[in-house]
Amino acid sequence: MKRRACSLCLAFCLILSLIAPAALAADSRSPSAEKYVVFGDSLAIGFEPGMTTTSVPYGYTDRLYEQALLHGRATIANYGIGGLTSSGLKAMLQAVVDGSTVKGADIQKSLPDPRADQVVGDTSKIKADIAAATLITITIGGNDIGASILSELTTMDDTQLEEFSTKWMKTYTDNLTSALQNIFTINKNVRIYVADQYSPIPAVLKSEYPKAQKLKDRFTATLKQVEQSFRKNSYNITAVPVAEAFVGNEGLYSHIAMRDIHPNQSGYGKIAEIFSKSIWGEYRTDLAKTEPITVVVAGRTVQTNHLPALIQDSTFVPLREYSEGLGATVDWEDSTKTATVRYNGNSVALTIDSTTIAVNGVRKQIDLAPPHSHESAGETKTYIPLRLMAEGLGFDVQYVQQSRTAYINP
């Protein structure tokens, strides 16, 4: 279970601008895309202690989004709110179903996340994203306990522990059930994955540790019961067992040594791995990373000695290697120094040192550095702006800043 550190409110104030408004809204360009929507607490936004307004979180949801991109086109809409309880999630989704206009304080008093008003401000957009979603993940329940749980566990006897866990699990079950019902009211076919609750309390706290483990086990069993109750009615919900991975690894996967219960990067990676294996049956870590940027084409990297380059904050790649990696063909006109790349009825013509390109015969001005000759691995290669070429051919291009990776999918 999670215990909010005393500095949580201040820390959330520091990350006011971590998740830009654009990141909150799903992109609906491709009807075949995995449309991923996130709900939950601070785990949903990837919070870690020490974050500032210039920090970029890299949590489990960001990693899951990348896993989705390895399987094809994907979009993400993250509605996580720091400090959110299961009661807050219930109220939030009820407002979405009702079409009510709400602020953060309307769904839960004293939310420490200053983004709360922004996140819940457009319930019609949230509803539309749920309706279009193919995948939803939820992390919720830890904040139901309160910040005093560690000291309370110290003095609890077995009877008190049972009473506490029974009350907590009833509240959690009622609230989660309501939240799930509201989601399925909007979209009965969406796949929902809900995480159980890890315990960050380490074994060195000999009195509290076994009690915390009992609460963790009770939470996991309760979530499994919720899963089964919905599956009986043919709803696609899966309980994701992240808690067991933290047992014995509390110090490895969390910031508990800093008296903060949030996962560290290893912890978020482990949570993402368990979610991914529940969703797709695998968690891919086989991509060969390259500097300064990795380019992934249809789930794989292009095998070449000629690496991508960042020029004026844009990704440039060697023409022939990456065009053929996309499955495109390349025609070169030496007299005009023009390459024409063709794929699936689309064409992009790029001329060395020209600030215009032709997409399906239509000339367009570009505001990037032009295609140019570039020295790479002892050869002179033609380097072209990746996004312009790929999107001109009808491909989808997504760049994930945290891993410095561009994902291209047909």
N, C-alpha and C positions, 0 to 999 in steps of 0.2 A: 504494500500500500504506500501511497505517496504522502509525504509530510512537507507542506510548503515551508520553505526556508523563510526566516524572518525578513530577509531582504527581497523577497519575491516581488512585492509591489513596486519598489524602487527599480528593480531590474526590468520589469515590464515597461515602466515609464521610459527607460533608456532605449527600448526597441520599438518605439512608436512607429518608425518608418521602415521597419525590417521587411514587412510584407506589403508591397505596393498595392494600390487598389486594383491594378491590372491583373495581379496574381490571384485576386479573389474571384475573378470571373472566368468561367470556362470558355474556351474557343470552340465554336461549333462548325468549323470549316468542313470537316470531313465526316460524313455520316457513318463511315466504317471505323472511326477512331474509338479507342478505349477512352471513354469519358469518365474520368476519375474525380470523385468528390470526397472531400475530407471533412469530418466533424470530430470535435473532441476538445481536449484541454491543452495544456502547454506542450504535451508530447506531440500533438498534431502540428504545432508550429516549429518544433525542433529547438525549444528553448534550452539554453545552457547558461550557467552563471558567468558573469563578466561580459555579457553581450552589451554592445553600445549601438548607437544609431547608425554606425557604419558597418556593423556586423551583418553577415549574410548567413542565416541559419541553414544547416545541412542535416535535416532530421530524417526520420524514417520515411516520411511522406515524399520527400525529394528523391530519396533513393528508390522508392517504389515507382515513382513517376519515370525514372530512368529505366527501370526494369520493364515497365509498360512500353517505353519507346523501343526497347530491344525486340519487342514482339510486333511492332507496327506503329501506326500513328496513334498519338495519345494527347489528351488535354488534361489539365488539372484545375480544380477550383477548391481552394482551401478555406474552410470556414471554422478553423480552430480558434479557440479563445482561451487565453491563459487564465487559470483559476476556475474554469467552468466546472460545475458539479453536474451530477446526473439530473438534478432538479432543474438546473439552468438549461441543459440540453432539451429536456422535456418541454419547458416553456418556450424555448426558441423554435422548436419544430411545430409546436401548437400554433404559434404566431404565423409560421410559414403556411400551414394548412388553412388557417383562418384568413390569411391575407392582411393581417394587422400590421400597422406601422409601429415599430418598437425601437427602443434604445437598449443599451446594455443593462441599465438599471431596471428595466421592465422585466427582463428575463431572470436576472439574479442581482441582488444588491451587493455593492462593494466589490465588483469585479476588479482585480488588479491590472487587467490588460486595458490600456487606454485606447486600443483599437476596437473595443467591443461595439461602440456605436457604429463604427464604419462597417464592421463585419455583418451586423444584423440589420443594417439600415435599409436594405432593399430586399424585403422578404419575397417579392415577386420574382426577383432574379434567383434567389436561392431555390424557390419552387421550380423555376424553369430548369435550373441545373440538376435538381433531383430528378425531374421528369425525363431529362435527356441522359442521365447517368447510366453507365453500364457497370460501374464498380464504386462502392462506397466503403471507406474504412472509418472505424470509430475507436477512439481511446477515451474512456470516461470512467469515473467512479472513485478515483483516488482522492480527489478533493472533497468527497463526501465526509471523510473522516475528520478533517481538521488538523491544525498544526500541533495540537497537544498530544497526539497519539503516542509518541515515544514515552513521554513521562507517564501517561495513563497506563501503558502496558506494564510499566515497572511495578505498579501496585495492584494490578488486576489478578484476582484468583481465577480458577477455572470457571466458576459459575458466572462471574462478572464478564469474563471473556466470551462465554457462550451468549450471554444476554446482549453484549455489545455487537457481536457478529450477526446475531439474528436480526437485530434492529437495522443494522447497516444493510444487510442483504435484502431485507424486505423493501427498504427505500430504493435501493439500486434496482431491484427487479421491477418494481412498479414503474419507476421512471424510465428505465431502458425499454420496457415493454411498450409504454406509451410512445416513446420516441420512434421505435421501430414500426409500430402500427401507423404512425403518421407518415413515415417514409414510404411504406408499402401502399398507403392510400394514394400517394402521388404516383408511385412507380412500382407496380406489383412484380415486375420482372427483374429488378436490379439485384445484383449480387452484393451482399453486405458482409463485411468481415469485422468482427469486434474482438479487441484484445482483452485478455484477462489482465490482472493487476500484479505486477512484480513487487517484491518487498526489497527495499534498499537497505534494510537493517542488517548489519554484518554479524557474523557468528561470534565476534569478540564480545558482543553485548549478550552475555550468556543468559541473563534473565529474560530479556525481551525477545531474543532471536526465535526460540521455539514458539512463542505466542504469535509472533509475526508470521511465522510459517503456517500456523493453523489458520490465521485469517486469510493468508494467500490461498491456501487450499480450499477454504470455504468459498472464496470469490470465484475460483476456477470452476468448482462444482456448480455454483449458482448460475454462472454464465452458460455452462453446458446445458443446464435445465431450460434456460431461456431459448437457447438454440433449438433444442428438441421440440419445445412447444410450438415454435414457428415452423419448423420443418414438417410437423404433423399436418400443417395446413398448406404444404407445398411452397412455402416461402424459402428463398435461397439465402440463408444466413449461416455463417460459419464462425465458431468460437476459435480464436487464434491463440495458441498456448505459448505466450511469450514469457510467462512468469518463471517457468522451470529453468530456463536458460540462465537466469540471474542467481539461482541458488548456488551458493559457494563462490559466486563471481560478483558479488555486490560491489566490491572495491574496483574490480576490473571494468565493470560496465556502467558505473554511476559516479557522480561527484560526491558521494557520501563522505569522503575524507575531508571535503570542504563544508560539511554539514549542509549539503544540498542534495535533494533526492533525485534530481533529473539525470537522465542518461548522459554519458559522455559520448564522444564520436563512436567508440567501440560499441557502446550500448545501443545507440541509434542504428548502427550497422547491423547488429544482431537482431533487433526488432524488425528491421526491414527484411532481413533474410528469412525470418520465420513467417512474416506476412507473405512474402513472395512465394515461398514454397507452398503455403496454403492456397494461394491464388493460382499460380502457374505451374506448381510442381518443381520449380527450380529457382535458384538464385545465382545469376551469372556474374562471375568475377573474372572471366577469361579474356577480357579485352586487353590488348596490348596498348598501354598508354604511351602517348608521344607528346613531346614538347614543341611549341608552346600550347598546342591544342590537339585533342583527339577527335577524329572524324569517324563516325560510325555510319555505315551505309547498309540499310536493311538488316541490321542486327550484327554486322561484322565490320572489322576494320579492313581498310585496303592495304594489301601487302605490297609495299614499295619502299625503296630507300629514299624517296623524295618526299619529305615531310611537309605538312601544312605550314603556312606562315601567317602571322598576324600583321596586317598592314593597315594603318589608320583604323585600328579597332575592328577590322573586318577579316574574315578568314579567307585566305587565298590558297588554292591547291593546284598541283600540276595537272594540266588540262587532260592529257590522254589517260593517265592512270585512274583519275577519279571519274572521268566520263565513262570509261569502260567499266569501272566498278559499279556505276549506276545502271549498267546494262545498255548504255547509249552508244551510238556510233559517232565517229569524228571524221570530218572531211577538212583537209587543210588546203587553203589557197595561198601558195607561196608569194604570188605577185602582189597580193594585197595584205599579206600577213593576217589572214582571217581564218578562224576556225569556226566551223558550223557543227554544232552538236545536236543530234536528233534522237528522240525517244518517243515512242508511242504516238506518232503523229504530230508531236511538237518539235520546234527547232529554236535554237538560240545561236546567233552568230556574233562572235566577239573578235574584234580587231585589236592587234597589239597597239598599246598606247592611245587607244581611242576612248573618249568619254561617252560614247553611245554604244548600245548593243541593239540587235534586232531580235525580237521575240515573235516568232511566227510571222516574220516579215515586217513587223511594225517597229520602227526605230524608237528607242527610249533613251533619254538622258540618264546617266548614272552619276551619283554623288559620291562614289567610292573612288579609290585609286583604280586606274584602268588596268586591263589585262597587260601583262608585261613579261619581258624575259627575265628570268631569275636564276641565279647560280645555285645549284643544289647537287650535293654529292659528286662534285667534280664535273657536272654537266650543266649546260644552259637549257632550261626548261621554260615552257610557256605556262605562267601561273595566272589563274583566273579567279574572280570573286565567286566563292562557292554558292552563296545564297542566291545570287542573281541567276546563275546557271541552273541550279537545282529547281528553284521555284518556277523559272521560265519553262522548264520541262514538265512541270506539274507535280514535282515532288514536294513533300512537306519537310521543312527544316526547323528544328528546335535546338536552341543552345541552352545548356545548363551551366550556369556560371560557376557553381560550387565545384564541379568536377572538371570544368574547362573542356566540355565535350559537346560536339555538335552531332545531332542525330538526324539522319536523312532517311525518310521512308517514302515509298511510292504511294 
